[in-house]
Amino acid sequence: MGKLAIKGGKKIIEEDDFWGNWPVIENIDKESVLRVLERGGLCRLYRGSWSEEFEKKWAKFTDTKYCIATSNGTVSLELALRALGIKAGDKVITTPVTFIATASCISELGAIPIFVDIDFNTGQISAESIEQNIDKDTKAVIGVHYGGYPFDIDKVKKVCQKYKLFLIEDAAHAHGTKWKGKHVGGFGQFGSFSFQESKSLQSGEGGAVITNNKKLYEEALLIHNIGRVLGKPGYCHYILSSNYRISELCAGLLLSQLTKLKKQTKLKEKNADWLKKNLKELGIEPLPADKRITQRGYYFMVFKFKKEEFGNIARDKFLEAINAEGIPFGKGYGYPLYKNPCFSKKALSKIYPENLLKILPDYENLYIENAEKFCEIQLTLTHRVLLSSKEKLQKIIDAVEKIKNNIHELKKY
Ligand SMILES: Cc1ncc(COP(=O)(O)O)c(C=O)c1O
């Protein structure tokens, strides 16, 4: 297979556009957005909006009763917390292995993110660790279906019920994922989605909350529209809040993109199964199979790098070499969230008032064992490669084999 690209050899993939475009924009998408423009009314304030139509369809797709589309998946999390009455000083438990929005939505309300550990096996929030970290100020848990692989909903829900905590599912990665036959997002009080451009269902920017609870839906609907009742234009505001509304143009795009999601999910799942089987044989371990996961949506595939299968080289050395071959492996968000500079005392003092600063965890000195170890060995692969042909996917296997065959070279590097 020749010399490694990192040592000046020929790359396995030379073309920049090898994996094809994401997002996939076709004529039906252009027509759908044009339809919005031609009908006019680009804000969803009126009844019968495109946003409303999308909300009905997304609620149906996710097996829930109600949906509210929002301008992105960060404010949808905030909306859920606000609708549940989370206030400054309340504690909200979450995982450190996720995107920053899962934690920043908590601090936006003056509430306190409490990071707990993950299950090392799955990379997902651990129900045992949640239970160990509950105290009298704990009000809610935000679990994340990281990469699209669901956290153990049965166990987490049980802990939440036992301690009367609200459960929010951050399903920003999990469009299409089903747990025991039901779409994720509807198991707690709220589920939250992102439709940002990189996600499996996208409109450039966008988000949504889903719920089965009518009261919570009505509260969130009011909050999301600056405290104003949708469909009743005017200036009567029942609650002080912000504007979380989605644009009608985004809703138009979501309506056409949604028609393709089922088919794309099936194709990605089939390709992912093939890749997982082949990569596992080479020492790149996929997350474990679980019969309760009846359909798997992907934002990224998550693997564990078994360095003993690669002459004990570090994961980052492997990443450098495989990226040089043109294979877009990544390492998720790199490190546990609390290692971000925004959790330094200095940065926090700009966000929290004195009385809350005193009771914040010492984020800078946190060491959450499984989360730390998982972040050191995880490898991720974006969902867009899963829309490719087997011939293209074979290149990923070829590249890993090439590295294995040249491992002595890499060890010297
Ligand atoms: C897990 C998770 N939650 C929330 C968000 C926020 O979504 P958005 O970018 O639409 O604000 C993201 C975005 O990447 C995410 O990955």
The ligand as an ORCA input file, in Angstrom:
! r2SCAN-3c Opt
* xyz 0 1
  C     -25.265     18.092     21.835
  C     -25.622     19.440     21.286
  N     -26.543     20.171     21.931
  C     -26.919     21.378     21.494
  C     -26.378     21.930     20.359
  C     -26.748     23.311     19.954
  O     -27.335     23.397     18.724
  P     -27.216     24.695     17.820
  O     -25.894     24.701     17.179
  O     -28.344     24.531     16.848
  O     -27.436     25.891     18.711
  C     -25.435     21.193     19.629
  C     -24.834     21.736     18.402
  O     -23.894     21.234     17.835
  C     -25.041     19.927     20.113
  O     -24.113     19.195     19.476
*
